[in-house]
Amino acid sequence: MKATFDREGLLHSFQLVSSVVPSKSPKSILTNVKLAVGKKQTVLMATDLETVGIRLEVRGVKVEEAGDVLLPVGQMSSILREATDQELSLEGDANGCTLRGRSSEFELPGEDPAQYPDVPTFEGDNFHQLAAGALREMIARTIFAAAQESARYALTGVLWELAGDKVRLVATDGRRLAVAEGVGIMHGKHGTEGQTPVVPTKGMSLLERNLTDPEEQVFVLIKPNEVLFKTSRGMIHCRLVEGRYPPYRDVFPKKHNARVKLAVSEFFSAVRQAAIVTDVDTRGVDFKFAKGLLTLQAKVADKGRAKVDLPVDYEGKPVDITFDPRFVIDMLKVLDADADLTLDLVDGNSAALFRVGDAYSYIIMPLTREGR
């Protein structure tokens, strides 16, 4: 193959695709990215063979000769970052490739691209269609709540629920729960009824990074053991996380004894201030709600004490509850600064429910004095 690329465009695409490549693998071929140059389309491909794979179109390519080549991730990434040329020519075959600029030339060893594992393509008439901007917001509002590590593997991903025009993403680590709802278009008979498909966070993060145009349409195809996401430039394939997702609806409080309206910007600032004097061992911040006022207090023996007052729209009885401020901050930083937030409380020992309209819910379990 032989073609000329815009360096910045190739670098951006290569960085996105190479994020899939495993840092270590018993199969050395997986430490490469496959470049398939065609007369009509040029595509970068990568897979870790366990969790996720990606196909991404590279645009603005001047093709002289079609063909495939494998690009070693480490060296190729460094060349594309450090080169100063606007355009780079690439020539390669099963033995390696040569990359040339006006004043530089690099020869890289390679392997046979025919031996590289295939990444599935998006096929079928049954799928859901969503706007990229809305989906990106839903991902941002949920992915942070998924467990980083857990013996319950299903918690290490994001649950997808698709029914008609309703789309719901759910994530939890057992101490908090995030639920984002949106609208999609169902094509054919696509849905998740009777299933609990959980997409690994690695795949969700890759999808979020790929959604750069809010007006673009995203196509979602969920199968028994895998899911495919298709955009105008790319296709992401993920194996679903094994294990059954817990009945998350049971966590929602059946009632509330206090309801507080909060302005995101002011609340965010107050929580960040109170969290300054917390540490890993003493994480709790006391949230004291009284008529017209929220007082946040934190105290750590070797760090000091914090007390922050925030006027709030609340007329009920006093309620004291202790939260890990990190869990509150994680939610607030993915919300619009001018959004209106509602907090429903039962008492100081029960799950607290934060809501933004009808489209977003976030539940936090309070800390006990012993748990602080």
Sequence and secondary structure as in RCSB ss.txt:
>XXXX:A:sequence
MKATFDREGLLHSFQLVSSVVPSKSPKSILTNVKLAVGKKQTVLMATDLETVGIRLEVRGVKVEEAGDVLLPVGQ
MSSILREATDQELSLEGDANGCTLRGRSSEFELPGEDPAQYPDVPTFEGDNFHQLAAGALREMIARTIFAAAQES
ARYALTGVLWELAGDKVRLVATDGRRLAVAEGVGIMHGKHGTEGQTPVVPTKGMSLLERNLTDPEEQVFVLIKPN
EVLFKTSRGMIHCRLVEGRYPPYRDVFPKKHNARVKLAVSEFFSAVRQAAIVTDVDTRGVDFKFAKGLLTLQAKV
ADKGRAKVDLPVDYEGKPVDITFDPRFVIDMLKVLDADADLTLDLVDGNSAALFRVGDAYSYIIMPLTREGR
>XXXX:A:secstr
 EEEEEHHHHHHHHHHHHTTS SS SSGGGGEEEEEE SS EEEEEE SSSEEEEEEE S EEEE EEEEEEHHH
HHHHHHH   SEEEEEEETTEEEEE SS EEEEE   GGGS        S EEEEEHHHHHHHHHTTGGGS SS 
SSGGGGEEEEEEETTEEEEEEE SSEEEEEEEE EEETT   TT   EEEHHHHHHHHHH   TTSEEEEEE SS
EEEEE SSEEEEEE   S    GGGGS S  SEEEEEEHHHHHHHHHHHHTT  SS   EEEEEETTEEEEEEEE
TTTEEEEEEEE B  S  EEEEE HHHHHHHHTTS TT EEEEEES TTS EEEEETTTEEEEE    TTT 
